[in-house]
Amino acid sequence: MERRLEMIHLQLTRQCNLNCWFCGQRKNSALRDGKESMALKTEEWLGIVNELDAAAGKKPSVMLWGGEPLMSPCFDEIASTLHERGYRVGIVTNGTLLDRHAETVPYCLDKIYVSVDGPEQLHDSIRGAGTFRKIRENLLAVKRAAPLLSVVCMAVLTEELKGQLKEFFAELSDFPVDEVLLQDMIVLNGREIGEYKAVMEREFSIEAEAVESWRQSGEGDSEMEKAGFRLEEPGTHAFKVRYLPHVRSGEIVRPCLSPWRHLHIMWNGETSFCTDFTDFSMGNVREQPLEALFRGEQAEKFRKLVENGRNPACRHCSWGDKECFYEL
């Protein structure tokens, strides 16, 4: 399979201004306890952009995320630099800080992915009082400044939300949203975590502890292995609605293309192919060029693992069928 870098995720910061109970990063001790002195500085992120400029071929799309990327002191400079150099730029954000970057967001971004986890009462119970209205106000302001900027609402499909979808869609009609993505919550049972740890130890001599952040309570089948949720007709709205189910046990799918098309650079310079399962790293951008990391021995070993269907975590990815990574 051809190795072609089409998308790159830059985790500008691990910091976040919210504290959502289901967030895997919140429960990831390796991410939570890392020393802030390890974080990449603005000049180092700009050096990564320079490396991308020097690479041959079509420019990859760039997704900025965190943590909450709008908390990063280098967000404005990185976003504006990428835009000026012709990259398509997206952001994954909780939307509460968009107003602090009013001179950058409307003019330097091509797409905003914003987290809204239900109608106002449910959302605020998860993300904090007043956040639902704050997000709406911020998005309306962004859209007034940049009417063509695409806004996608992402919602974690909790049991509470499943029973409130009609109310959710109705309240989103007041948001300037182009699309709504409903995603299963990531959880792995004890058996799957054991399999994953064994694979990481055997193949890469890694003691995989970050995966524990996705452990479900109890030891039964994971939610994705139970009878699947089926999205009923959402009704007529100004926005498109998509449900992105996780791969369920027994389903046969082609290998995820992410290791052949995508690179994730973490806040401290470590690199991987996946934004959610981060125990594995090809190496650090402070020590090796991007091209060497993307095509190196560790990367090739991981690709074979995915190609042969031996990574248990891949069963729980909503993006496993993504084909074009240039598309934000």
C-alpha positions as CSV (number, residue, x, y, z in Angstrom):
1,M,0.0,0.0,0.0
2,E,1.3,3.4,-0.9
3,R,2.7,5.6,1.9
4,R,1.4,9.1,1.3
5,L,1.0,11.7,4.0
6,E,-2.4,13.3,3.4
7,M,-3.3,14.6,6.9
8,I,-1.3,15.5,10.0
9,H,-2.7,16.2,13.5
10,L,-0.9,18.7,15.7
11,Q,-1.7,18.3,19.4
12,L,-0.7,21.9,20.3
13,T,-1.4,21.4,24.0
14,R,-2.6,18.8,26.4
15,Q,-4.2,21.5,28.5
16,C,-8.0,21.8,28.6
17,N,-10.4,24.3,30.3
18,L,-13.1,21.6,30.7
19,N,-13.2,18.3,32.6
20,C,-15.6,15.9,30.8
21,W,-16.1,12.6,32.6
22,F,-15.8,10.4,29.4
23,C,-12.6,12.0,28.1
24,G,-9.8,9.5,27.5
25,Q,-7.2,12.2,27.8
26,R,-8.5,13.2,31.3
27,K,-8.0,9.6,32.5
28,N,-4.6,9.1,30.7
29,S,-2.0,9.3,33.5
30,A,0.9,9.5,31.0
31,L,-0.7,12.6,29.4
32,R,-1.9,14.1,32.6
33,D,1.3,13.7,34.6
34,G,3.9,14.6,31.9
35,K,6.1,17.6,32.6
36,E,5.0,20.8,30.9
37,S,8.7,21.5,30.2
38,M,8.4,18.7,27.6
39,A,5.9,20.6,25.5
40,L,6.9,21.7,22.0
41,K,7.6,25.4,21.8
42,T,6.2,27.7,19.0
43,E,9.5,27.7,17.1
44,E,9.5,23.9,17.2
45,W,6.0,23.7,15.7
46,L,7.1,26.2,13.1
47,G,10.0,23.9,12.3
48,I,7.5,21.1,11.7
49,V,5.7,23.3,9.2
50,N,9.0,24.1,7.5
51,E,9.6,20.4,7.1
52,L,6.1,19.9,5.6
53,D,6.9,22.8,3.2
54,A,10.1,21.0,2.1
55,A,8.4,17.7,1.4
56,A,7.5,16.8,-2.2
57,G,4.0,16.3,-3.4
58,K,0.6,17.7,-2.4
59,K,0.4,19.5,0.9
60,P,-1.4,17.5,3.6
61,S,-4.4,18.8,5.5
62,V,-3.6,19.9,9.0
63,M,-5.9,19.4,12.0
64,L,-5.1,21.4,15.2
65,W,-6.3,19.8,18.4
66,G,-5.4,19.2,22.1
67,G,-6.5,19.2,24.9
68,E,-8.1,22.4,23.9
69,P,-6.0,23.9,21.1
70,L,-7.3,27.4,21.7
71,M,-5.5,27.3,25.1
72,S,-2.2,27.0,23.4
73,P,-0.1,30.2,23.4
74,C,1.1,29.3,19.9
75,F,-2.3,28.7,18.3
76,D,-2.7,32.0,16.5
77,E,0.8,32.0,15.0
78,I,0.7,28.3,13.9
79,A,-2.8,28.6,12.4
80,S,-2.0,31.8,10.5
81,T,1.4,30.5,9.3
82,L,-0.3,27.3,7.9
83,H,-3.0,29.4,6.2
84,E,-0.5,31.7,4.7
85,R,1.5,28.8,3.3
86,G,-1.5,27.3,1.6
87,Y,-2.5,24.4,3.9
88,R,-6.1,23.5,4.6
89,V,-6.5,23.8,8.3
90,G,-9.1,22.4,10.7
91,I,-9.6,22.5,14.5
92,V,-11.1,20.2,17.0
93,T,-12.4,22.3,19.9
94,N,-14.9,22.5,22.7
95,G,-15.9,25.9,21.3
96,T,-15.9,27.9,24.5
97,L,-12.8,30.0,23.7
98,L,-13.4,30.8,20.0
99,D,-14.1,34.4,20.9
100,R,-10.6,34.9,22.3
101,H,-9.2,34.2,18.8
102,A,-11.6,36.3,16.7
103,E,-8.8,37.7,14.6
104,T,-7.5,34.2,13.6
105,V,-10.3,31.6,13.6
106,P,-12.6,33.1,10.9
107,Y,-9.8,33.8,8.5
108,C,-7.3,31.0,8.9
109,L,-9.5,27.9,9.3
110,D,-11.3,25.8,6.7
111,K,-13.3,23.7,9.1
112,I,-14.3,23.6,12.8
113,Y,-15.2,20.4,14.6
114,V,-16.9,21.4,17.9
115,S,-18.1,19.2,20.7
116,V,-21.7,19.5,21.7
117,D,-22.9,16.5,23.7
118,G,-26.7,16.9,23.8
119,P,-29.5,19.5,24.3
120,E,-28.6,22.3,26.7
121,Q,-29.3,20.7,30.0
122,L,-27.5,17.4,29.2
123,H,-24.5,19.2,27.5
124,D,-24.1,21.6,30.4
125,S,-24.2,18.7,32.9
126,I,-21.2,17.2,31.1
127,R,-19.2,20.3,30.1
128,G,-20.2,22.9,32.6
129,A,-23.0,25.4,33.2
130,G,-23.4,28.0,30.4
131,T,-21.2,26.2,27.9
132,F,-24.0,25.3,25.5
133,R,-25.0,28.9,25.0
134,K,-21.4,30.1,25.0
135,I,-20.6,27.8,22.1
136,R,-23.7,28.9,20.2
137,E,-22.8,32.6,20.6
138,N,-19.2,31.9,19.6
139,L,-20.2,30.0,16.5
140,L,-22.7,32.6,15.4
141,A,-19.9,35.2,15.6
142,V,-17.5,33.1,13.6
143,K,-20.1,32.5,10.9
144,R,-20.9,36.2,10.7
145,A,-17.3,36.8,10.0
146,A,-16.8,33.8,7.7
147,P,-20.1,32.5,6.3
148,L,-18.4,29.8,4.2
149,L,-16.4,28.3,7.1
150,S,-17.7,24.7,7.6
151,V,-18.9,23.8,11.1
152,V,-19.3,20.2,12.2
153,C,-20.8,19.3,15.6
154,M,-19.5,16.1,17.2
155,A,-21.4,14.4,19.9
156,V,-20.5,11.4,22.0
157,L,-23.5,9.0,21.8
158,T,-24.1,8.4,25.5
159,E,-27.1,6.4,26.8
160,E,-28.6,9.8,27.9
161,L,-28.2,11.3,24.5
162,K,-29.8,8.3,22.7
163,G,-33.1,9.2,24.4
164,Q,-32.9,12.9,23.6
165,L,-31.9,13.1,20.0
166,K,-35.0,14.8,18.8
167,E,-34.6,17.5,21.4
168,F,-30.9,17.7,20.5
169,F,-31.5,18.2,16.8
170,A,-34.2,20.8,17.5
171,E,-31.9,22.9,19.7
172,L,-29.1,22.6,17.2
173,S,-31.3,24.4,14.7
174,D,-30.3,27.6,16.4
175,F,-26.6,26.8,15.8
176,P,-24.9,27.6,12.5
177,V,-24.0,23.9,12.0
178,D,-23.4,22.2,8.6
179,E,-23.2,18.6,9.9
180,V,-23.7,16.6,13.0
181,L,-21.5,13.5,13.8
182,L,-22.7,11.0,16.4
183,Q,-19.9,8.8,17.6
184,D,-19.9,5.8,19.9
185,M,-18.1,6.2,23.2
186,I,-14.7,4.5,23.2
187,V,-14.5,1.7,25.7
188,L,-12.5,-1.5,25.8
189,N,-13.2,-4.4,28.1
190,G,-10.6,-6.2,30.2
191,R,-10.0,-8.9,27.5
192,E,-9.3,-6.3,24.8
193,I,-7.0,-4.3,27.0
194,G,-5.1,-7.4,27.9
195,E,-4.8,-8.3,24.1
196,Y,-3.6,-4.8,23.3
197,K,-1.0,-4.7,26.1
198,A,0.3,-8.1,25.0
199,V,0.7,-6.9,21.4
200,M,2.5,-3.7,22.4
201,E,4.8,-5.6,24.7
202,R,5.6,-8.4,22.2
203,E,6.0,-6.2,19.1
204,F,7.5,-3.0,20.6
205,S,8.6,-3.8,24.1
206,I,6.1,-1.1,25.3
207,E,4.4,-1.2,28.7
208,A,1.1,0.1,27.5
209,E,-0.5,2.1,30.3
210,A,-2.3,4.8,28.4
211,V,-4.8,2.3,27.1
212,E,-6.2,2.0,30.6
213,S,-7.9,5.3,30.1
214,W,-10.4,3.5,27.8
215,R,-11.2,0.7,30.2
216,Q,-15.0,0.3,30.7
217,S,-16.5,-0.4,34.1
218,G,-17.2,-4.1,34.5
219,E,-15.9,-6.9,32.5
220,G,-18.7,-7.8,30.2
221,D,-18.8,-7.3,26.5
222,S,-18.0,-3.7,25.5
223,E,-20.8,-1.5,24.3
224,M,-19.8,-1.9,20.7
225,E,-20.2,-5.7,20.9
226,K,-23.8,-5.4,22.1
227,A,-26.8,-4.9,19.8
228,G,-25.9,-1.8,17.8
229,F,-27.6,1.5,18.0
230,R,-29.6,2.4,14.9
231,L,-30.1,6.0,14.0
232,E,-33.8,6.7,13.2
233,E,-34.7,9.3,10.7
234,P,-33.6,12.5,12.3
235,G,-36.2,14.7,10.6
236,T,-35.7,17.7,8.4
237,H,-33.0,20.0,9.4
238,A,-30.6,22.5,7.8
239,F,-27.7,20.2,8.7
240,K,-26.7,16.7,7.7
241,V,-26.7,14.0,10.4
242,R,-24.2,11.0,10.3
243,Y,-23.8,8.2,12.8
244,L,-20.2,6.8,12.9
245,P,-20.4,3.4,14.6
246,H,-17.4,1.6,15.9
247,V,-16.4,-1.7,14.3
248,R,-18.2,-4.5,16.1
249,S,-16.9,-7.9,17.0
250,G,-17.1,-10.3,14.0
251,E,-17.2,-7.6,11.3
252,I,-14.6,-7.9,8.6
253,V,-13.2,-4.6,7.4
254,R,-10.2,-3.6,5.4
255,P,-7.2,-2.3,7.4
256,C,-7.4,1.3,8.6
257,L,-5.6,3.5,6.2
258,S,-4.3,5.9,8.9
259,P,-0.8,4.4,9.1
260,W,-0.4,4.9,5.4
261,R,-1.9,8.4,5.1
262,H,-1.8,10.1,8.5
263,L,0.6,11.3,11.2
264,H,-0.1,12.5,14.7
265,I,2.4,14.7,16.5
266,M,1.7,14.9,20.2
267,W,2.2,17.9,22.5
268,N,5.7,16.6,23.5
269,G,6.9,15.7,20.1
270,E,6.2,12.0,20.2
271,T,4.6,10.6,17.0
272,S,2.0,8.0,16.2
273,F,-0.7,7.2,13.6
274,C,-3.7,7.3,16.0
275,T,-5.0,10.2,18.1
276,D,-6.8,8.0,20.7
277,F,-4.5,5.1,21.4
278,T,-1.1,6.7,22.0
279,D,1.1,4.1,23.8
280,F,2.9,3.5,20.5
281,S,5.4,6.1,19.2
282,M,7.6,6.0,16.1
283,G,9.9,8.4,17.7
284,N,10.2,12.1,18.6
285,V,10.3,15.0,16.1
286,R,13.1,16.6,18.2
287,E,15.3,13.6,17.3
288,Q,14.3,12.6,13.8
289,P,12.9,14.3,10.6
290,L,9.2,13.7,9.8
291,E,10.0,11.8,6.7
292,A,12.3,9.4,8.6
293,L,9.6,8.8,11.3
294,F,6.8,8.3,8.7
295,R,8.8,5.7,6.7
296,G,11.0,4.3,9.5
297,E,11.3,0.7,10.9
298,Q,8.9,1.3,13.8
299,A,6.3,2.7,11.4
300,E,6.6,-0.2,9.1
301,K,6.2,-2.7,11.9
302,F,3.1,-1.0,13.1
303,R,1.6,-1.0,9.6
304,K,2.1,-4.7,9.4
305,L,0.3,-5.1,12.7
306,V,-2.7,-3.2,11.4
307,E,-2.7,-4.8,8.0
308,N,-2.9,-8.2,9.6
309,G,-5.7,-7.2,11.9
310,R,-3.8,-7.7,15.1
311,N,-4.4,-4.4,16.9
312,P,-7.5,-4.9,19.2
313,A,-7.9,-1.1,19.6
314,C,-8.8,-0.8,15.9
315,R,-12.1,-2.4,16.6
316,H,-13.3,0.7,18.3
317,C,-12.6,3.4,15.8
318,S,-15.3,5.5,14.2
319,W,-13.0,6.5,11.4
320,G,-11.8,3.1,10.2
321,D,-13.5,3.4,6.8
322,K,-12.0,6.9,6.0
323,E,-10.4,6.8,2.6
324,C,-9.4,10.4,1.7
325,F,-7.3,12.0,4.4
326,Y,-6.9,15.2,2.5
327,E,-10.5,15.9,3.4
328,L,-10.7,17.6,6.7
